[in-house]
């Protein structure tokens, strides 16, 4: 039985938990070879997946803010599986939720370094190899809050908005090289990051979601499979909301 991602070699960041972990596990189930990367140790589900999929899944520590660390991750991928033809830039951090006049410069810089610069470095690292191979697929993870306005939370929202435009720029730049770049914008998803909100904030987020609930990470992962697969061969420069309808409000 063939999988939708047979022949794909992927680097997936932010892989230890949440959306990243769910995506790694689905990619492997669909036939991909995967380097799962994160600055954190792998969570229980990812550890189990690595143990159960020797030969098709490895974990590597990666600080996406470091160009040298990205080079090491690429080298590990090439040595283990070959040149990656898929990159999922999923690593990200949240912020304090503060407005402009209360937010710190350090918090703004931290959000941009992980949520935007980390994404830039990932693409900068893998694109030359994709160009040599004649193509590839890159999926960047932004957020519905990088598209739709909300009060406060300036560091996160601004960095994720920049990630949307970074994705669009790369998409139109490298489309002639058959490198398809797309952006996924999740809404309220049950991840370790989202569990840090207060009960009042959680209710507000669900009130903002027409479907009236938060999603499981496994409900987001299939979007990455589609965008990385050959089924999406004519899909480029798109913004794909997995947000329960939040972006429509």
Secondary structure, 3 states (H helix, E strand, C coil): CCCCCCCCEEEEECCCCHHHHHHHHHHHHCCCEEEEEECCCCCHHHHHHHHHCCCCEEEEECCCCCHHHHHHHHHHHHHHCCCCCEEEECCCCCCCCCCCCCCCHHHHHHHHHHHHHHHHHHHHHHHHHHHHHCCEEEEEECCHHHCCCCCCCHHHHHHHHHHHHHHHHHHHHHHHHCEEEEEEEECCECCCCHHHCCHHHHHHHHHCCCCCCCECCHHHHHHHHHHHCHHHCCCCCCEEEECCCHHHC
